[in-house]
Amino acid sequence: MPHKKLRIAVVGFIAALSVSPAAAQQQLKPIQIESGKLQGALTADQKVVAYKGIPYASPPVEEFRWRPPQPLGRWKGVMQARDFGPHCIQFGAYPDMVFHDSGPSEDCLTLNVWTPADAKPTKKSGGLPVMVWIYGGGFQTGGTSENRQDGQFLAHRGVVVVSMNYRLGIFGFLSLPELDSESAHHASGNYGLMDQAAAIAWVRRNISAFGGDPTNITIFGQSAGSSSVSALMASPLSKDLFSKAIGESGAAFGGKRPGPSSLAEAERNNAIWAEHAFGSARLFYLRQLGEDEITKAAMDRTHNPPPPFRPIVDGYFLPDTVSHIYTDGKQAHIPTLGGWTADESHTDTDTAASAFTEMANREFGPAAGEFLSLYPAANDEQALRSAWDYSGDSFIAFATWKWLDSQTKTGQAPVYRYFFDFASPGDRNHSVEKGAFHSDDIEYVFGALDSRPSMKVRPEDRALSELMQQYWVNFARTGDPNGPGFPKWPTYNSSTNWQVMHLDATPHAAPDQHRNRYLFLDRVWSSR
């Protein structure tokens, strides 16, 4: 039976915008999925049917808190899927994240589906390609109800788009010895990643009812969502659930910062922190605490700073580090597309050449000379540009490169790499010189440029967004982003001289200009 907190409104048919009640009833008959009947709503242009706030697992509350997602029971009547489900409890805030749902809740495991209005239910294969989106936010923030992630515009191109909420922060990634003991797999943590896998498994079981092909699923995500994509490809629990993968700025690979910690390390640190924060690390006690009390403690960065509640090597979902799994060739052998933006992390203040050189000597010692040949600092202007580049590489670009490079070596499937470098003047006070910022590409991929209020949208922005949408859709359909009339996107490997597709005002492919940078960083950071 559904959990008592499951929010279900059972009502009759409704009229869609600009459609008479009789026509809406005829066009939008409820569909049948495994848990019951579901009623969607036409988008404003009447080209797409949106189904929002669909539960894909039981609410992870009370006895289900800090457990893998549990199966969902059936409901009676027709569920009206018109509104986004609440976003999961957040552990931080970003000004560009604007949610359009009822607010934060621990009961948040819902997903959304956008499908073309003329899509028909299918058998087990032969339907439309399916694209499953995973949002970013450092595993601490994020949700599916942002306008920039609206799936209807990609659905215009003949695909079914899905997005899911997954648990964040302490609710999604707490590890404790007692959680380990109660698990049949002797593991704890990574519940947020398990939520993602459960949502994808739900898609495989149900998407044919929406006109989608369960055998042709592409997962795609940005930042922590991209890191999740690389981890889902590595996990033995999820790697066979999808057939293609797209990652935008992120991967679960270490670099300057270490990769995921071990289960033992996470459990030890979390238990010590919980004793200080709550007076006890006993599981029975922690499950009785209110979500607000837990959230407040996990947000305290002053008196008792929390450990990083992020993915770990738990021995179950991730039996080894993601890097090792790829090295051993045990990841999903599927077509992969990925890349990052030009300005993933920039320095707001001037960086003098002398200061940058001092940093190079301090961090790289005898290798500082080689570092400065790759990140030159002959003058202050050059040093500032190198500081921006190194900051972005350290933050996320190197890890993304390492993932794609590893996939070319052991993935046994095509890899395509991009570099997004199309800054928006006047947007977020960024300049053309600084380049495109972290997350700048989301609206382009979703065809949602008008969702960013501060952006001065130009014709070339529209053109690039059209191109990127179709590249992504082509890849979801066939595993190859190329199509008639588009700039040729070569595969990324040694035989093509590591060709990278530059996504800017004049999209074009060119050999990787900075491969030696990443090979250098890989050698130095790996030795540490």
GISUL-V440401 format. One record per backbone hydrogen bond with DSSP energy under -1.0 kcal/mol. NH is the residue of the N-H (numbers start at 0). CO is the residue of the C=O. E is the energy in kcal/mol with one decimal. If there is no record, write none. Layout:
BEGIN
nh=NH co=CO e=E
nh=NH co=CO e=E
END
This chain:
BEGIN
nh=5 co=2 e=-1.9
nh=18 co=15 e=-1.9
nh=23 co=19 e=-2.8
nh=24 co=20 e=-2.2
nh=25 co=21 e=-1.8
nh=26 co=22 e=-2.8
nh=27 co=23 e=-3.0
nh=30 co=37 e=-2.6
nh=32 co=35 e=-2.7
nh=35 co=32 e=-1.1
nh=37 co=30 e=-2.5
nh=38 co=78 e=-3.0
nh=40 co=49 e=-2.0
nh=42 co=47 e=-2.7
nh=45 co=42 e=-2.2
nh=48 co=114 e=-3.1
nh=49 co=40 e=-3.0
nh=50 co=112 e=-3.1
nh=51 co=80 e=-2.3
nh=53 co=110 e=-2.8
nh=55 co=108 e=-1.8
nh=57 co=69 e=-2.4
nh=60 co=58 e=-2.1
nh=63 co=60 e=-2.7
nh=64 co=61 e=-1.6
nh=66 co=63 e=-1.1
nh=74 co=34 e=-2.6
nh=78 co=36 e=-2.4
nh=79 co=8 e=-1.7
nh=80 co=38 e=-2.7
nh=81 co=79 e=-1.1
nh=90 co=139 e=-2.7
nh=96 co=93 e=-2.0
nh=104 co=86 e=-1.7
nh=107 co=105 e=-1.3
nh=109 co=107 e=-2.2
nh=110 co=53 e=-2.3
nh=111 co=162 e=-2.6
nh=112 co=50 e=-3.0
nh=113 co=160 e=-2.8
nh=114 co=48 e=-2.3
nh=116 co=46 e=-3.0
nh=118 co=115 e=-2.1
nh=121 co=207 e=-2.3
nh=127 co=210 e=-2.9
nh=129 co=215 e=-2.4
nh=130 co=159 e=-3.0
nh=131 co=217 e=-3.1
nh=132 co=161 e=-3.6
nh=133 co=219 e=-2.0
nh=139 co=136 e=-1.9
nh=140 co=136 e=-1.7
nh=148 co=145 e=-1.4
nh=149 co=146 e=-1.6
nh=154 co=150 e=-1.8
nh=155 co=151 e=-1.0
nh=156 co=153 e=-1.9
nh=157 co=154 e=-1.7
nh=159 co=128 e=-2.8
nh=160 co=113 e=-2.4
nh=161 co=130 e=-2.8
nh=162 co=111 e=-1.6
nh=164 co=109 e=-2.6
nh=168 co=138 e=-3.2
nh=170 co=167 e=-1.1
nh=171 co=167 e=-1.1
nh=172 co=168 e=-1.9
nh=179 co=175 e=-2.2
nh=180 co=176 e=-2.2
nh=181 co=177 e=-1.9
nh=185 co=182 e=-1.3
nh=190 co=171 e=-1.1
nh=191 co=171 e=-2.2
nh=193 co=189 e=-2.1
nh=194 co=190 e=-2.3
nh=195 co=191 e=-1.7
nh=196 co=192 e=-2.2
nh=197 co=193 e=-2.6
nh=198 co=194 e=-2.4
nh=199 co=195 e=-2.3
nh=200 co=196 e=-2.4
nh=201 co=197 e=-2.2
nh=202 co=198 e=-2.2
nh=203 co=199 e=-2.2
nh=204 co=200 e=-1.7
nh=205 co=201 e=-2.0
nh=206 co=202 e=-2.8
nh=208 co=205 e=-1.8
nh=209 co=206 e=-1.3
nh=210 co=207 e=-1.2
nh=211 co=206 e=-2.4
nh=212 co=127 e=-2.9
nh=215 co=212 e=-1.9
nh=217 co=129 e=-3.0
nh=218 co=243 e=-2.0
nh=219 co=131 e=-2.7
nh=220 co=245 e=-1.4
nh=221 co=133 e=-1.3
nh=222 co=247 e=-2.6
nh=224 co=221 e=-2.6
nh=226 co=222 e=-2.7
nh=227 co=223 e=-2.2
nh=228 co=224 e=-1.7
nh=229 co=225 e=-2.0
nh=230 co=226 e=-1.8
nh=231 co=227 e=-3.3
nh=232 co=228 e=-1.9
nh=234 co=230 e=-2.0
nh=237 co=234 e=-1.0
nh=238 co=234 e=-2.3
nh=240 co=237 e=-2.4
nh=242 co=216 e=-2.9
nh=243 co=216 e=-1.3
nh=244 co=334 e=-1.8
nh=245 co=218 e=-2.4
nh=246 co=336 e=-2.5
nh=247 co=220 e=-2.4
nh=248 co=338 e=-3.0
nh=252 co=250 e=-1.4
nh=254 co=256 e=-2.7
nh=262 co=312 e=-1.2
nh=265 co=261 e=-2.4
nh=266 co=262 e=-2.8
nh=267 co=263 e=-2.2
nh=268 co=264 e=-2.4
nh=269 co=265 e=-2.6
nh=270 co=266 e=-2.2
nh=271 co=267 e=-1.9
nh=272 co=268 e=-2.2
nh=273 co=269 e=-2.7
nh=274 co=270 e=-2.1
nh=275 co=271 e=-1.5
nh=276 co=272 e=-2.8
nh=277 co=273 e=-3.0
nh=278 co=274 e=-1.1
nh=285 co=281 e=-2.3
nh=286 co=282 e=-2.2
nh=287 co=284 e=-1.3
nh=293 co=289 e=-1.9
nh=294 co=290 e=-2.5
nh=295 co=291 e=-2.6
nh=296 co=292 e=-1.9
nh=297 co=293 e=-2.3
nh=298 co=294 e=-1.1
nh=299 co=296 e=-1.1
nh=309 co=307 e=-1.4
nh=312 co=260 e=-3.0
nh=313 co=311 e=-1.3
nh=314 co=317 e=-2.2
nh=324 co=320 e=-2.2
nh=325 co=321 e=-2.2
nh=326 co=322 e=-2.3
nh=327 co=323 e=-2.3
nh=328 co=325 e=-1.4
nh=329 co=324 e=-2.6
nh=331 co=232 e=-1.9
nh=333 co=331 e=-1.3
nh=335 co=413 e=-2.3
nh=336 co=244 e=-2.3
nh=337 co=415 e=-2.6
nh=338 co=246 e=-1.5
nh=341 co=419 e=-2.0
nh=342 co=435 e=-3.0
nh=355 co=351 e=-2.2
nh=356 co=352 e=-2.3
nh=357 co=353 e=-2.1
nh=358 co=354 e=-2.2
nh=359 co=355 e=-2.2
nh=360 co=356 e=-2.2
nh=361 co=357 e=-2.3
nh=362 co=358 e=-2.7
nh=363 co=359 e=-2.5
nh=364 co=360 e=-1.4
nh=366 co=363 e=-2.6
nh=367 co=364 e=-2.3
nh=370 co=366 e=-2.3
nh=371 co=367 e=-2.7
nh=372 co=368 e=-1.1
nh=374 co=370 e=-2.4
nh=382 co=378 e=-2.5
nh=383 co=379 e=-2.2
nh=384 co=380 e=-1.8
nh=385 co=381 e=-2.3
nh=386 co=382 e=-2.5
nh=387 co=383 e=-2.3
nh=388 co=384 e=-2.3
nh=389 co=385 e=-3.1
nh=390 co=386 e=-2.3
nh=391 co=387 e=-2.3
nh=392 co=388 e=-2.5
nh=393 co=389 e=-2.7
nh=394 co=390 e=-2.2
nh=395 co=391 e=-2.5
nh=396 co=391 e=-2.5
nh=397 co=392 e=-1.9
nh=399 co=395 e=-1.9
nh=400 co=396 e=-2.7
nh=401 co=397 e=-3.1
nh=402 co=398 e=-2.0
nh=403 co=399 e=-2.3
nh=404 co=400 e=-3.0
nh=405 co=401 e=-2.3
nh=406 co=402 e=-2.3
nh=407 co=403 e=-1.8
nh=408 co=404 e=-1.1
nh=409 co=405 e=-2.1
nh=410 co=406 e=-2.0
nh=415 co=335 e=-2.4
nh=417 co=337 e=-1.9
nh=418 co=500 e=-2.3
nh=419 co=339 e=-2.5
nh=420 co=502 e=-1.9
nh=425 co=429 e=-1.0
nh=426 co=423 e=-2.2
nh=429 co=426 e=-2.3
nh=434 co=430 e=-1.5
nh=439 co=436 e=-2.4
nh=441 co=438 e=-1.4
nh=444 co=440 e=-2.2
nh=445 co=441 e=-2.2
nh=447 co=442 e=-2.6
nh=450 co=447 e=-1.9
nh=451 co=448 e=-1.5
nh=454 co=451 e=-1.6
nh=456 co=454 e=-1.2
nh=461 co=457 e=-1.8
nh=462 co=458 e=-2.4
nh=463 co=459 e=-2.2
nh=464 co=460 e=-2.5
nh=465 co=461 e=-2.5
nh=466 co=462 e=-2.1
nh=467 co=463 e=-2.8
nh=468 co=464 e=-2.7
nh=469 co=465 e=-1.9
nh=470 co=466 e=-2.6
nh=471 co=467 e=-2.7
nh=472 co=468 e=-2.5
nh=473 co=469 e=-3.0
nh=474 co=470 e=-2.3
nh=475 co=471 e=-2.2
nh=476 co=472 e=-2.1
nh=477 co=473 e=-2.7
nh=478 co=474 e=-2.3
nh=485 co=482 e=-1.9
nh=491 co=414 e=-3.6
nh=496 co=493 e=-1.5
nh=497 co=492 e=-3.1
nh=499 co=509 e=-3.0
nh=500 co=416 e=-2.6
nh=501 co=507 e=-3.6
nh=502 co=418 e=-2.4
nh=507 co=501 e=-1.5
nh=509 co=499 e=-2.0
nh=511 co=497 e=-1.7
nh=517 co=513 e=-1.4
nh=518 co=514 e=-2.3
nh=519 co=515 e=-2.1
nh=520 co=516 e=-2.7
nh=521 co=517 e=-2.5
nh=522 co=518 e=-2.1
nh=523 co=519 e=-2.5
nh=524 co=520 e=-3.0
nh=525 co=521 e=-2.0
nh=526 co=522 e=-1.3
END
